Every structure is written in structure tokens, then in C-alpha cells.
């Protein structure tokens, strides 16, 4: 019985964490000021968006086939 109550309380606590409302600043706090050149302050969803410079897309094509490596004279096993 106690275990079931603990399980229900835990699942309710986790369900409360999944809020889907628009984020708002804490009481008494404000969003950061608008960047230079922007007339309106950014919304919370705009502030949370990842900048393309922070997460660039891959522009280099990966090798589609594996290739045999040439012998490397400096690739020696460890001593000992």
C-alpha cells in the first residue's frame, strides 16, 4: 500500500514537471532587453531557439565506403 502511494506521488510529481505553457520570467524579474537594432524584446521561445552558429549543420560529406589504411611507420605498439 505504501509503495503504491509512493509510486502515485512520484508519477504525479513527474507529470507536473512537463508543463506545456509559455515560459514566463520569475515574479519581479523581466526578460533580457531587446538586442541592438530590434524594436521589440524577444519572446521566451525566441530566446530558447538555438543559434545556427551554436549548432552548425554538417557540411562535410562523410566517407560512404571504408578504405584500407596505409602502413604508418610511426604507429608503433607501446613499449613494455
C-alpha positions as protocol buffer text, in pm:
chain_id: "A"
residue {
  index: 1
  type: UNK
  ca { x: 0 y: 0 z: 0 }
}
residue {
  index: 2
  type: UNK
  ca { x: 278 y: 242 z: 93 }
}
residue {
  index: 3
  type: UNK
  ca { x: 470 y: 154 z: -220 }
}
residue {
  index: 4
  type: UNK
  ca { x: 166 y: 222 z: -440 }
}
residue {
  index: 5
  type: UNK
  ca { x: 112 y: 561 z: -275 }
}
residue {
  index: 6
  type: UNK
  ca { x: 478 y: 647 z: -327 }
}
residue {
  index: 7
  type: UNK
  ca { x: 458 y: 540 z: -691 }
}
residue {
  index: 8
  type: UNK
  ca { x: 146 y: 752 z: -749 }
}
residue {
  index: 9
  type: UNK
  ca { x: 301 y: 1054 z: -575 }
}
residue {
  index: 10
  type: UNK
  ca { x: 618 y: 1018 z: -782 }
}
residue {
  index: 11
  type: UNK
  ca { x: 430 y: 991 z: -1110 }
}
residue {
  index: 12
  type: UNK
  ca { x: 221 y: 1299 z: -1023 }
}
residue {
  index: 13
  type: UNK
  ca { x: 536 y: 1494 z: -942 }
}
residue {
  index: 14
  type: UNK
  ca { x: 690 y: 1396 z: -1275 }
}
residue {
  index: 15
  type: UNK
  ca { x: 372 y: 1484 z: -1462 }
}
residue {
  index: 16
  type: UNK
  ca { x: 377 y: 1831 z: -1306 }
}
residue {
  index: 17
  type: UNK
  ca { x: 726 y: 1889 z: -1447 }
}
residue {
  index: 18
  type: UNK
  ca { x: 605 y: 1853 z: -1806 }
}
residue {
  index: 19
  type: UNK
  ca { x: 439 y: 2191 z: -1828 }
}
residue {
  index: 20
  type: UNK
  ca { x: 348 y: 2295 z: -2183 }
}
residue {
  index: 21
  type: UNK
  ca { x: 264 y: 2661 z: -2122 }
}
residue {
  index: 22
  type: UNK
  ca { x: 461 y: 2958 z: -2250 }
}
residue {
  index: 23
  type: UNK
  ca { x: 758 y: 3028 z: -2024 }
}
residue {
  index: 24
  type: UNK
  ca { x: 740 y: 3345 z: -1820 }
}
residue {
  index: 25
  type: UNK
  ca { x: 1005 y: 3520 z: -1612 }
}
residue {
  index: 26
  type: UNK
  ca { x: 1001 y: 3472 z: -1236 }
}
residue {
  index: 27
  type: UNK
  ca { x: 792 y: 3723 z: -1037 }
}
residue {
  index: 28
  type: UNK
  ca { x: 979 y: 4051 z: -1002 }
}
residue {
  index: 29
  type: UNK
  ca { x: 1213 y: 3967 z: -1291 }
}
residue {
  index: 30
  type: UNK
  ca { x: 1196 y: 4072 z: -1656 }
}
residue {
  index: 31
  type: UNK
  ca { x: 1315 y: 3924 z: -1983 }
}
residue {
  index: 32
  type: UNK
  ca { x: 1653 y: 4050 z: -2107 }
}
residue {
  index: 33
  type: UNK
  ca { x: 1644 y: 4377 z: -2300 }
}
residue {
  index: 34
  type: UNK
  ca { x: 1598 y: 4371 z: -2676 }
}
residue {
  index: 35
  type: UNK
  ca { x: 1919 y: 4336 z: -2879 }
}
residue {
  index: 36
  type: UNK
  ca { x: 2054 y: 4644 z: -3055 }
}
residue {
  index: 37
  type: UNK
  ca { x: 1851 y: 4720 z: -3365 }
}
residue {
  index: 38
  type: UNK
  ca { x: 1543 y: 4521 z: -3261 }
}
residue {
  index: 39
  type: UNK
  ca { x: 1235 y: 4721 z: -3169 }
}
residue {
  index: 40
  type: UNK
  ca { x: 1058 y: 4458 z: -2955 }
}
residue {
  index: 41
  type: UNK
  ca { x: 1208 y: 4233 z: -2687 }
}
residue {
  index: 42
  type: UNK
  ca { x: 1242 y: 3868 z: -2784 }
}
residue {
  index: 43
  type: UNK
  ca { x: 989 y: 3616 z: -2658 }
}
residue {
  index: 44
  type: UNK
  ca { x: 1091 y: 3324 z: -2440 }
}
residue {
  index: 45
  type: UNK
  ca { x: 1067 y: 3080 z: -2733 }
}
residue {
  index: 46
  type: UNK
  ca { x: 1291 y: 3305 z: -2943 }
}
residue {
  index: 47
  type: UNK
  ca { x: 1542 y: 3325 z: -2659 }
}
residue {
  index: 48
  type: UNK
  ca { x: 1547 y: 2944 z: -2630 }
}
residue {
  index: 49
  type: UNK
  ca { x: 1599 y: 2885 z: -3004 }
}
residue {
  index: 50
  type: UNK
  ca { x: 1947 y: 2757 z: -3089 }
}
residue {
  index: 51
  type: UNK
  ca { x: 2156 y: 2993 z: -3298 }
}
residue {
  index: 52
  type: UNK
  ca { x: 2289 y: 2832 z: -3621 }
}
residue {
  index: 53
  type: UNK
  ca { x: 2638 y: 2929 z: -3516 }
}
residue {
  index: 54
  type: UNK
  ca { x: 2596 y: 2740 z: -3187 }
}
residue {
  index: 55
  type: UNK
  ca { x: 2481 y: 2418 z: -3357 }
}
residue {
  index: 56
  type: UNK
  ca { x: 2605 y: 2422 z: -3717 }
}
residue {
  index: 57
  type: UNK
  ca { x: 2483 y: 2169 z: -3967 }
}
residue {
  index: 58
  type: UNK
  ca { x: 2732 y: 1924 z: -4107 }
}
residue {
  index: 59
  type: UNK
  ca { x: 2857 y: 2039 z: -4445 }
}
residue {
  index: 60
  type: UNK
  ca { x: 3129 y: 1778 z: -4495 }
}
residue {
  index: 61
  type: UNK
  ca { x: 3032 y: 1456 z: -4667 }
}
residue {
  index: 62
  type: UNK
  ca { x: 3133 y: 1154 z: -4467 }
}
residue {
  index: 63
  type: UNK
  ca { x: 3304 y: 869 z: -4641 }
}
residue {
  index: 64
  type: UNK
  ca { x: 3049 y: 630 z: -4779 }
}
residue {
  index: 65
  type: UNK
  ca { x: 3289 y: 336 z: -4803 }
}
residue {
  index: 66
  type: UNK
  ca { x: 3566 y: 222 z: -4574 }
}
residue {
  index: 67
  type: UNK
  ca { x: 3916 y: 234 z: -4716 }
}
residue {
  index: 68
  type: UNK
  ca { x: 4223 y: 33 z: -4631 }
}
residue {
  index: 69
  type: UNK
  ca { x: 4480 y: 239 z: -4440 }
}
residue {
  index: 70
  type: UNK
  ca { x: 4840 y: 253 z: -4549 }
}
residue {
  index: 71
  type: UNK
  ca { x: 5109 y: 135 z: -4310 }
}
residue {
  index: 72
  type: UNK
  ca { x: 5224 y: 411 z: -4078 }
}
residue {
  index: 73
  type: UNK
  ca { x: 5590 y: 376 z: -3971 }
}
residue {
  index: 74
  type: UNK
  ca { x: 5523 y: 588 z: -3661 }
}
residue {
  index: 75
  type: UNK
  ca { x: 5228 y: 376 z: -3543 }
}
residue {
  index: 76
  type: UNK
  ca { x: 5430 y: 160 z: -3305 }
}
residue {
  index: 77
  type: UNK
  ca { x: 5294 y: -56 z: -3022 }
}
residue {
  index: 78
  type: UNK
  ca { x: 5364 y: 69 z: -2669 }
}
residue {
  index: 79
  type: UNK
  ca { x: 5692 y: -38 z: -2513 }
}
residue {
  index: 80
  type: UNK
  ca { x: 5693 y: -288 z: -2234 }
}
